[in-house]
Amino acid sequence: MTAETPENEPTPTPPGKDQTPAGESEPENSRNEKIGQKFVNDGVAITIAKAEIVETIPMNRSGYEQGDAMAKITDEKAEKGGKFLRVDTRVENMSSTSMDVACGWQTVTKTVDSQKREFDVIDDIYDLEKNPGCMDKLQPGLAVDMSYVYLVPEDAAITSFKFRNSNDGEESDYTTINFSQTLK
């Protein structure tokens, strides 16, 4: 299932209305807004272009940098009992210093399922085809396309994506983007 078309866009929650069931806490900065809309968190802006479950991910495990003639892209499958969620985004550096979006701790992303389980991005996300390389610095005022991939259990029903910026060493609250439909 893919969340990218108008019929799959989240329905905005009216201001002051909480859609969290009584007794449950809603993550800070939670929003129900449209795919394609920019979300800002403490110096980093992320626009989700597409979110989907995929069978394979194109990875460069050759040891050569992407773009090098010796680089080889291979499709990798999820381990048994799992599946991949891919979230294609545009990341903009709105801070006053450079940031590494593919390697390191500056922009932290997670995805959450209907059981409130949180999943981290896969290791070596910089090896994903077309992603920035590790230590490629995104300068202030510039933006780059970035895909995040998560290995989740086969039974997971993904409900949201969340991120925060800790570029200055301080951890901000997460900004949570709820999908209009669960991704299975």
Helices and strands as residue ranges (DSSP letters): E 2-3, G 6-8, E 30-31, E 38-41, E 44-54, E 56-60, E 73-77, E 82-93, E 99-100, E 107-113, E 118-120, G 125-127, E 137-138, E 143-153, E 158-165, E 175-183
